Amino acid sequence: MKDEKIKKLVFKLLDPEKNFLELLPDSPGNYIIALNHSATLPKVSISPVLNQYYYNGCYYDVIYTGISKKSLKKRDYKQHFAGNNSGGSTLRKSLGSLMGLKKIPRDKNNPFNGKTKFSETDENKLSEWMRHNLLLFFREEENVTSIEEIEKYLINFYNPPLNIKTNNNTINEDFRKLLKELRK
């Protein structure tokens, strides 16, 4: 997919402070998470380089992109923006780690398995921060193969600093290494 094609992909905007669940489709798709104009990522020793997504005459700093193979509504609302789910959301775990929130064991029956989340108070603080500072751009997609292909190109094009797993861009490499350490 060439740069021109990526720029032609049509996403819809959802502002979590103004509207949410009712606008998200219960279908597969791609999404981009960007900062509101007045927002910045929590400060750490390395500042990432942020690329911008152009929407409706404005530019927004892209911090993360992802996919939902089943339901944008369930993935974006229940896993990312609803509280108490940093264990199931890379985005939440990364943002909470940047904010310096303390990780606690996720599994009470096996507290030493390395799986963590944040306390209920910190999860609520994180949800509040996300609602005030982030925007969600989403796009429905019927073909799951297209979803994965589009995600790969979005990561390559925007180089979102919170996408760790499949982001091999040398820009923000040091930031992603630091983020991995903070997430441990």
C-alpha positions in Angstrom: 0.0 0.0 0.0 1.5 3.3 -1.1 1.5 6.5 0.9 -1.2 8.0 -1.3 -3.5 5.0 -0.6 -3.0 5.4 3.2 -3.9 9.0 3.0 -7.1 8.0 1.2 -8.3 5.6 3.9 -11.4 7.1 5.4 -11.6 7.0 9.2 -14.3 8.4 11.4 -13.6 10.4 14.5 -14.8 9.5 18.0 -14.0 11.8 20.9 -14.3 9.8 24.1 -15.3 12.9 26.1 -18.2 13.7 23.9 -19.5 10.4 22.5 -18.5 6.9 22.5 -20.2 3.6 22.7 -23.1 4.5 20.5 -20.9 5.5 17.6 -18.6 2.5 17.5 -19.7 -0.3 15.2 -19.9 -3.9 16.4 -17.8 -5.0 13.4 -14.1 -5.5 12.6 -11.8 -2.7 11.6 -8.7 -0.6 12.1 -8.2 2.3 14.5 -5.7 5.1 15.2 -5.3 6.6 18.6 -4.1 10.2 18.6 -3.6 13.0 21.1 -6.0 15.9 21.5 -4.5 19.2 20.4 -3.8 20.3 24.0 -2.5 16.9 25.1 1.0 15.4 25.4 2.2 12.0 26.3 3.4 11.7 29.9 7.0 12.8 30.1 9.8 10.3 30.5 13.5 10.7 29.8 13.1 10.2 26.0 10.6 12.1 24.0 9.2 10.2 21.0 8.9 11.7 17.5 5.2 11.9 16.7 3.8 11.8 13.1 0.5 13.4 12.4 -2.8 12.1 11.0 -4.7 14.7 9.0 -8.5 14.8 9.6 -11.0 17.4 8.6 -8.5 20.2 8.3 -6.6 19.4 11.5 -3.4 17.4 12.3 -3.3 15.0 15.3 -0.2 13.3 16.8 -0.5 9.5 16.4 0.5 7.5 19.4 -0.9 4.0 18.6 -2.7 2.0 15.9 -4.5 -1.3 16.2 -7.1 -3.7 14.8 -10.1 -5.5 15.9 -10.9 -8.7 14.1 -14.4 -9.0 15.7 -15.8 -5.8 17.1 -14.4 -2.2 17.3 -17.0 -1.5 20.0 -15.7 -4.3 22.3 -12.1 -3.8 21.5 -11.9 0.0 21.7 -14.5 0.6 24.4 -14.2 -2.4 26.7 -10.5 -3.1 26.4 -8.9 0.3 25.9 -11.1 3.1 27.3 -13.0 1.3 30.0 -11.3 1.0 33.4 -9.6 -1.9 35.0 -8.2 -3.6 31.9 -4.5 -2.8 31.5 -3.8 -6.5 31.6 -5.7 -6.9 28.3 -4.7 -3.6 26.6 -1.2 -2.9 25.4 -2.3 0.8 25.0 -3.4 1.1 28.6 -0.4 -0.8 30.0 1.9 1.5 28.0 0.2 4.7 29.0 -0.1 3.7 32.7 3.6 2.8 32.7 4.5 6.2 31.2 2.4 7.8 33.9 4.4 5.9 36.6 1.4 3.9 37.8 2.3 1.0 40.0 1.8 -2.5 38.5 0.2 -5.2 40.7 -0.2 -8.9 39.9 -3.1 -9.6 37.6 -3.7 -13.2 38.8 -4.3 -13.5 42.5 -3.9 -17.3 42.3 -0.6 -17.0 40.5 0.9 -13.6 41.5 4.4 -14.5 40.2 3.5 -15.3 36.6 4.6 -11.8 35.4 1.1 -10.7 34.3 0.2 -7.3 35.8 -2.4 -4.6 35.9 -2.9 -1.4 37.8 -4.9 -0.9 41.0 -8.6 0.0 40.6 -7.8 3.6 41.6 -4.9 3.8 39.1 -7.1 2.2 36.4 -9.7 4.9 37.0 -7.1 7.6 36.9 -5.8 6.2 33.6 -9.3 6.0 32.1 -9.9 9.6 33.0 -6.6 10.7 31.5 -7.4 8.8 28.3 -10.9 10.3 28.0 -9.5 13.9 28.3 -6.4 13.5 26.2 -7.0 10.9 23.4 -9.1 10.7 20.2 -10.1 7.5 18.4 -10.2 7.4 14.6 -11.8 4.2 13.4 -12.6 2.4 10.1 -14.8 -0.6 9.6 -13.4 -3.4 7.4 -15.1 -6.6 6.2 -11.9 -8.4 5.1 -9.7 -9.5 8.1 -6.7 -9.9 5.7 -7.2 -6.2 4.8 -7.3 -5.3 8.5 -3.9 -6.8 9.1 -2.4 -5.3 5.9 -3.8 -1.9 6.7 -2.4 -2.1 10.3 1.1 -3.0 9.0 1.1 0.0 6.7 -0.3 2.4 9.3 2.5 1.3 11.7 5.1 1.8 8.9 3.6 5.1 7.8 2.9 6.8 11.2 5.5 5.0 13.3 3.3 5.2 16.5 5.6 5.2 19.5 3.3 2.9 21.6 3.2 0.2 19.0 6.1 -2.0 20.2 5.6 -5.5 18.8 5.6 -4.9 15.0 7.2 -1.5 14.8 10.8 -1.8 13.5 11.3 1.8 12.5 14.7 3.1 13.8 13.0 6.4 14.7 11.6 6.1 18.3 13.6 2.8 18.8 15.2 4.2 22.0 11.8 5.3 23.2 10.3 1.9 22.6 13.2 0.2 24.5 12.5 2.5 27.4 8.8 1.8 27.2 9.5 -2.0 27.3 11.5 -1.5 30.5 8.8 0.7 32.1 6.2 -2.0 31.3 8.1 -4.7 33.1 
